Amino acid sequence: MNLIVKYSLILLLIIATSQCGKKNVQLEAIKQKYTVEELNYFYELAFYDETTQSHHSIEKKVKDVFIYIEGANREDSITILKLIKELNEMCLPVKFYTSKYSKMANMKVYFGNFEYLNNLFPGHFASKNARGIGSGDRCKSSIGIIDSLERHQKDLVIKEEIIQSLGLSSDSWTYPESLFFQDNNSLISFSSMDKRMLQLLYEDYFTTNYSINDYECDFEDVLYAQNSACKISQYVKQSNIPINYIDSIRLFAPNEVYYKYPNKIMLVLKGEYTNDDMLFCKNMVESFNHVLSPKLELIWSADTAYLPAINICYSPPSTHQEEHNATIVYFRDSLSFVYTLSSEINVLSPQIQNQQTKNEVILLSIYRILGLNLHPYDAMFDVSDGECVMFKSVYLKILSLFYEPIFYSGIKVSEIDKAIELLKQPK
């Protein structure tokens, strides 16, 4: 090997080592700058395309964004201008402007009716339930929004589609107070978490070919879904949690996989319920939230249109049904992460049932709905004066542990088995 080639190889090695060292410094800086909660939420939002229902590498804008608007009314334009102001205040490496000329714009936002938008975005507006769509890549984006939407909903759709076109392409059920929440919400401004997600996306470390596999490798030490058994065992030790709580979570395993609700759940009463039924359910919400909040919060609601939800249906008896009965129906979302979203408890014969028995049926059903298949035990309830019944505190503490983020929805029973094995190893 001649001297020139030898020194060239040495130089390339030095450069590669320097670049590797720089990447490691950037990675550690991100882990210091962002919380574990934020890094896990980003994992949900940045690598999944709802349109194609597939995973993809990071897609984000690499140049300043010039937005051309067509068919908007005055209120639509004001909403977009306010959004541009909010985005520019985040000090991202790209800036945002409006453009009067279509040819100069790299983001185009079209407002119109179903027929017009379906011609621009074939197939996407065939359904009358469609509200908006975005498509594009790191260089150009096109967005279509139905112009007949109610004002508040329209503002939400405008913001959601523009933000998702910047690179956060998936919705999530994890945070109701987020513009990326999968169901309807009342949010019209960025939450602090939304701002953090955009700032994280536009960190220099994440290049446009950065994949979900890269992320899982780089952030394996903080992602709940990676090496979860070890993380759970460490968490239990560091938090001084009784090992029998983990044993109980294993004992109450529903099948091979645990499914959880998102952390805010609407509780709705339906049918022929009494004042005593309503009083019990309100007390139950208060008792659950006292122990479980903020990891899990039940919200008393009269609106049946929102998810996630638990519906308690009080029905008159049928001649072919038992006097005391409750059934649970699960509907699961299948985006990038799986949650239980809706369930129904059917309580028969409310007007003649013993109130305490009926309330115990509801409690046991809700515990199972929330993800743990608790079996009836004689000593699992506390009953105070006036037949006010509630779980013994240990059962709510076990449920509270189960709703720690480290027990992510979709975790396999085998991971809990491994965690228990690690916990019971001799020191």
N, C-alpha and C positions, 0 to 999 in steps of 0.2 A: 504494500500500500504506500503510495507516494505521500509526501509531506502535506501537500495541498488538500488531498482527500481526507487525510487523517485529521487535520485541523478543522476542516469543514464539518466532519461528523461530530467533533467535540463541540463546535459552535452550535450545531443543531440540538445537541443534547442539553447544552446550557440553556438555550432558548426554551426548549420543551419543559425543562425542569422549572424554569422561571414562570412560565405560563401556568403550569400545574400548581405551583405555590400560590400564584395570584388567585387562581380559581378557588383554592382551599380557603384563602383569606376572605374572599367574597362570600363564600358559602357560610362560613362561621359568622360573618357580620350579619347576614340575613337571619340566622338562627338567634342572634342576640337582639336584633331589631324587632322581630315579629314573635308573637306568642305561639305556643303550641296550638291553641284554639284557632288562631288565624291561619297557621300553616295547614291544619287539617281541613279547614273550610275551603281554602284555595284548592286543595286536592279534589274537592267535589266540583268546583266551578270551572276549572281551567282546561280540563283534558277530555271533556265529553261533549259531543255534538248532538243536540236533541233532534235535529232534522234527520241526520243519517243514523242516529242511535249507535254511534261507534266512538271509540277513543281516538284522539289525534294529538299531534304535537302542539306546542305553544303557537298560537297565532295572535300577533298583535301588530299594531300600526308602527311602521318604521319611519314614517315621515309625518309632518304636520298634516292635520285633517282639515280639508275644506269642504263644507257641507252645502250642497245645492238642494233647495226645497221647492217642491212642485205641488200645487193644489192645496196648500195650507191656508187656513183662515188666520185671522189676526191672533187669536188665542193660541193656535198651534205654533205660530212663529215665536210668540213670547215664551212659550214653554221651552222651545229649542234654544233660544237666546239665553234663558236662565241656566239651562243645562250647560251650555258652552262656558258661561261665566264660572259655574261650579267646577267644571273640569279644569279650566285654566288656573283656578285657585289652588288646585292640588299640586301644582309644580311638577307635572309629569314631563318626561323628556320630549314629548310631542305637544304641540299647541293646537288649538281648535278655533276655526273661523267659519263664517258663512261665505258663500260664493254666489254671485249673481249669474254666473255662467256655468252651464252644465259641463262643458268641455274642460274647464279648469278644476272641477271638483273631483275629489277621490272618494266622496261619500254622497250618495243621492237618496233623498227621503221623499217618497211619493205618497200623497194622500188621494184617496179615491174610493169609488164604490167597488163591490165585489167583482163585477164584470171587468172593469178597467184594470184592477190590480191582478186579476187572474190572467189577463193577457200579458202583463209584465212579469208575473211570477207563476208560470203555468203549473196548475195542480195545487198550489198552496192556498188558494182562496176558493176552492170548489165547495168547501163546507161553509155554511152560514154562521158557524161558531167561530170561524177564524177572525182574529183581531189584528194581527200584524205578523210580519215575517222579515227576517234579515238574512242576507247572503253576501258572500264575498271572501276576501283573503286579506293578507297584511297590506296590500296595495290599494285595493278598491272595495267598496261595499255599496250595496243597494238595499233599501228598506222600504217596505210597503205597509201602510197603515189605513185601516178602514175609516173613512171620514165621518161616518154616522154614529160613532161611539159616543157614549155619555162623557161629559167633560173630564171628570175625575179619572175614569177608566182610560180615556184617551191619553191623558198626561202620563199615566203609568206605563202604557204601551209605548209611547214615544221614548220615554227614558229607558225602559227595559231593552228595546230593540237597538237603540244607539249604543248603549253601554255594552250589550252583548257583542255587537259588531267590533268593539275594541279588543275583544279577545277572551272575555269571560262568557263562554258560550252555553253554559248549562245553568238551569234553575236548580233549586234545592229546597227541601222541606225543613232544613235545619234551623233557620232563623226567620221567624215571621216578621221581624223588624228589619227586613232587608229587601232591597229592590229585586233580588234574585230569588225571592220566595216563590215557590211553584204555584201556590193558589192565590186568590185575591187578597190584597191587603190595602190598607189606607195610606201607606207611606207615599209621600210625594217628593221627599228629599233624600239625599244620600244619608244612610246611617254611618256611624263611625266605622263600622265593620266594612261597609261597601267601599269607603274611601281607602281603607287599608288594603282591600283586595286589589284595587286598581294600582295602588302604589307598589304592591308586591309584584303584580304582573309586569310592571314596567321597570323593574330592577334590571340593571345591565346583565346580571348573571343569567337571566332567562332569555336565551336566544330563540329565534323563530323555528329552530329545528329541535328544540328541547322537548323530549317525550315524557310520557307518564312513567315509563320505565326508568328514565333518568331521575325523575322526581322521587320515585320510590327508593331508588338506590341512595340518593343524596340525603333524603330526609327520613330514612328508615328508623332513625333513633327517636323521632317525634311523631310519626304517623301511627295512629291507633291501630290501623288494620295491618301493620307490619310487625312481625315478631310479637304478637299480642300477648301470648302466654307469659313471656318474660316480663313485659311491661306490667301486666296485671299482678304478677307475684311481687315485683318490686314496689308497686303502689300499695299493696296490702301491707307489706312489711314497713314501709316508710310511714304509712298513715296509722299504724297500730290497729288495724281492723281485725276483729276476731276471725280466725280461719273458718269457724263454723258458719259464718255468713257466706263465704264462698262455697262451702259444702252445700248450703241450702240452695244457692243459685243453681248448683249442679243437680241437686235433688229435684228442683222444680223445672228442669229443662223440658220444654214442650215437645220437641222432636230433636233433629240433628242440628238445627240452627235456631238461634234466638232472634226474634224480630221485636223491635221497640217502636213506640210512637215518637214523633218529634216532641220537642220539649214544651209545647203549648197545645192543649187539647180542649176543644169545645165540648161541654157536657150539656146535652139537650134532653129534656123530658118530653115524652109524647103520650097521647092516649088518655085514659081515664085514671089519672093520678089524683091522690087526695092531698090535703094540706099537710098531713103527717108525712106523706111521701116526699113532698117538696122540702119540708123542714129537715128530714133526714139527709136528703141529697145535698142541701146547702151546708149542713154540718160536716158531711163527708168531704166535700170540696175543701172546706176550711182545715180539716184535720190532715188531709193528704198534703195540701200546700204548705202547712206549717212544718212538716218534716222534709218534703221533697223539693220545695222551691229553693233556688231557681232551676234546678236540673230538670224538674218536671212541674208543670203548673196546669191544674184544671181550671177552666174558665166557664163560669155559668153563662149559658147563652139560650136565647129563644129562637135564634136563627139557624135553620137547618141547612143553609146553603154553603157553609164554610167547612173546610177540612184543615187539619185533622179533627175528627169528631168521634165521640161516644154517644150513641143514642140509647136512652132507656125508655122502652115502650111498655106501657101498662095496658094490658088487654083484658077484656072480660073472658070468663072461662068457656071452653068448648066441652061438649059432652064426651069427646074422645080424647081429652087432654088431662094430664095430671093437674092437681090443684096448684102445686108449686113447681115452677119450671123456668129455666133460663137458657137461652141459646146464644151463641156468639158467632157472628159472621165476619170474616176477615176479608179486606180488600187491600192488596199490597201494590204500591207503586213500584215500577221497575225501570227507573232511570239508572244513573250510575251507582246510587246507593238505595237500599231497600228499606222501607219503613212500613209499619202498619198505619193506615190512614183513616179507616172508618170501621166501626163495628157496631153491633146492635145487640142489646140485651132485651129479650122478650120476657116480661114478668106477667104471669097469668093470674087472673082472679084477684086483682088488688083489693076489691071491696070486702072480701071475706077471708083473706089470708091473715094469719097472725103477723102483726107488723114486724116483730123482731125477726121471725123466720124469713120474711120477705126481704128485709134489709140485709140479712146475712147472705142471701142468695145474690143480691146485687153486689155486695162487697167482694165476694169470692169471684164473681164473674169479671169484675173490673180488674182485679189482681191478675187474672189469667189473660185478659185482653191486653194488659200492659206488658205482657211478655213472659210471665212466670206461671207455670202450671201448678199452682198451689192446690194441694189436696185438703179436703175438709178434716179438721182436727177438732176434738171436743173443747180444747182450751185455747183456741186461736183468737177468740173475741173477748173484749171487755164490754160489759153491759152496765151502764150507770142508771140512775133513777129515770123513770119515764121510758124505759126500754130503749134508751139511746145506745146503739151498738157500734163498735169500731174495732178494728184489728188491734191486737196487742202491739205495743210499740216496736218490738223486735221485728215484726213482719214488715212494718213501714220502713225500718232502718235497712232491712235487706233489700227492699224495693228501691230505696234511695241509693244504695251502693250500686245496684244494677243499672241505675240511670246516670251513673258517672260516665262521661264521654269515653273513657277507656274501654268500657263494654259497648263497643259500637254495634249498631243495628246490623244484623247479618253475621255476627260472630258465631263460629261453629262450636258445638258442645265439646269437640275434641280439644279446642284451645283452652277451655276451662279445665278439662282433665289435665292438660299439661301444666297449667298454672298451679293446680292443687298439688301435683307431683313435685314441682319445684319448691313449693312452700313447705312440704313435709319432708324434704331431704334433710339429713342431719347437718348441723352447722359445722 
